[in-house]
């Protein structure tokens, strides 16, 4: 398992793709959901920038159907991105209620369980797996409760993933620096 982390628009995706350029077959798992025109445009841009021969699955749930012990070691897997996965879990579990009233301890437990499950899937999968995530803790402390908890939960999820990973890359200004 390889982790690629960095800030927004740092070049994480391009770096992750460059690590997999020698694979003839790549399964790209996109965790984003389209809720508005801006997100639709972002997804369209990402779709167009990927090599045409890559297989794409757009989902954030039931990852055990895609990352399995039966995968081929000749097909790499690129999952993008962990922070979107965390966001999806928070909003799915938090429901329509006001985020001010969410039980963030319970939500973090749910995220932690999902990250543990993902690590286990990756450890038992013969395919090389690259996970892209955002480094969200390098800025100021957010002013609202949801953003503060998101930063903390995503940061701890990243730490757990990095601990389990074979390699970890930090991408800054389009340059990848191997930190593990």
N, C-alpha and C positions, 0 to 999 in steps of 0.2 A: 504494500500500500504506500502510495506517494501522496503527500499533501502539498498543495500549492496555495500559499496565502499571500495576501498583500491588500493594499487599499483599492478603492474604486478606481477603475480605469488605469490600473498600474501595469497591465499587460499579462495578468494571470492566465487568461484563456489562451492567448497566443503562446505563452510559455508551456502550458499544459499540452497544447496541441503539438508543439515542437518536440516534446518528449515522446510522442506517439507517432511521429511522421514515418517511421520505418515499418509500422504495422500495416499490413494489407487490409486488415479488418479491425474496425473500432466500433464499439457500441457506445454511443453518446447518450447519457441519461440526463435529461433536462428537468430540473425540479421546479421551474417557475410555472406560475399560473397566470393567465391573461385576464385581467380585470378591467383594463382601460386601453385606449388607443396608444398611449405612450409605451405601455408594456408590450403591446402587440408589435409596435415598431422595433423595440429592442429584441424581441424574440425573432422577428423576421430578419434582422441584421445578423444575429447569431447563426440562424439557419443558413443564410447565404454565405457566410464566411467559412462554414465547415466544408471539408471535402465531400463531394457528392457521393462517394462510395461508402461513407460512414453510415451505419445504421443508427437511427435516432428513436428513443423512447421518451415520451414526455410524461413523466410521472414522478411523484414524491412518496407514494405509498407502495406497499407490497414489493419492496426492492428485492426480497428473497426470490422473486420470480425471475429476476434478471441477473443477480450476482449469486451464482450457484457453484457447487463443487463439480457440476457437469460442464461448466464453461470450458471453452478451448483455450489453452495457453497461447494460441496463435492469434486470439482476438483480445485486444486491450479494451478496457472499460474506462471511460471518462465520465465522472459524475460532477455536474455543475448546477447548483452550488449548495454547499452545506448551510450557509447562512439563509438561503431561501428556504431550504428544508426546515430549518429551525422556525422561520417565520410562519411557514405553512402549518407546522404543528401547533404553534402558539395560537393562531387564529382558529384552527379547526377545533382545538380543545377548549379555547376560551369562549367560543361561540359568539353569539350576537350580543352578549352582555358587554357592559362598559369595561374597557381594560383597567380602569381604576379599581374595579372590584374583583379582578382575577386573583386566583390563588397561585401566585408565582412559584411558590415552593412545589406545589403539585405539578405545575406546568414544567418546571425544570426537571423534575423526576421523570416526566413523560419524555422530554427531550433526551435526557441521559439514557433512558432505556433504549430509545431509538438509536442513539449513537453507539451504545454497546452492541446492539444487534447488528448495526452496519459494520462495525469492526470485526465481529465474528464472521459475518458473511465474507468480508474481504480476506480474512485469514484462511478461510476454507475454499476460496476460489482460486483455481490455477491461473486465471488470467491476471495480467498486471492491471491494477486498479489505481487510477489517479483521481483524487478528490480535490476540487477547487473550493476555497472558502475565502471569506473576507476577514481581514484583520480589522476589527471594529473598535479596539480599545486604545488607539493612539491619539484620539482627539480629546476634546474637553468632556467633562461629565455632562451627559444630556440633561435637559431641564425637566423632562416629563418622566413619569414613573414607568410607562411602557418602554420607552427608549433606554432607560437605565437598566431595567431588567433584561431587555433584549441583549444589550451590550454584555452584561454579566453572563447570561446563559450561553450566548454564542462564544464568548471568550473561554468559558470552561469547557464547552464542547470541542473547541479547537485544541485546547490543551490535551484533552483526552485522546483525540485523534492523533495529534503529533506524537504523543507518548507511544502509541501503538504502531506508528508508521515506521517504515524502513528508511525513507528519505523525506525530508521536509525542505521546501524551497520557499524563500521570501522573494517576491517580485516587487521591485521599486523602479519606477520610471522605465518600465520595459526590460529591465535587467534582472535576471534570476540569480539569486545568491543561495547556494545550498547551505542550509543551517543545521542539517542533521543528515 
